[in-house]
């Protein structure tokens, strides 16, 4: 019975009930990444301006939205909160979708510059009409990647490419003048090139809990 209780507690802890994986959260305005990224081709960095240089990806100010919406969809009722925010100077209060606990240190710029693609952690946001957690973001999920980072690395120029596919014999990936037909050989080459720290270092408690 004790073992069953521990198993049930572990399953609940991993479930969307706790992690919110796959659950779209309500927002002040129904922003669609599918429309803006896949439909209009807007790059992640247009809104998330600090993702390459800061630990925080950055939430766009209302001015970023109004760069376009002062010209298009100017009377759309769903965008009234955006227009009101711009007129009053009062920031929109977005509900964080990918939200780590305060005791976890996470740096976006390190991951981006080491060749970890946006959709590795965030999923195919270009296919999300409403944004939701792609993964649990729990410690075991992060450690799975930190123990074997080569299985997720890609060339830096492909980090923001939502349609990037890992190499195969039919669709090889070129890096540093060589073609790679499988992810592990590419991953090892990227790991050396981008000077990733040792597995012992990046799985150390102090790496994420400071």
Secondary structure, 3 states (H helix, E strand, C coil): CHHHHHHHHHHHHHCHHHHCECCECCCCCCCCHHHHHHHCCCCHHHHCCCCCCCCCCCCCCHHHHHHHHCCCCCCCHHHHHHHHHHHHCCCCCCCCCCCCCCCCCCCHHHHHHCCECHHHHHCCHHHCCCCEECCCCCHHHHHHHHHCHHHCECCHHHCCCCCCCCCCCCCCEEECCEEECCHHHHHHHHHHHCCCCCHHHHCCHHHHCC
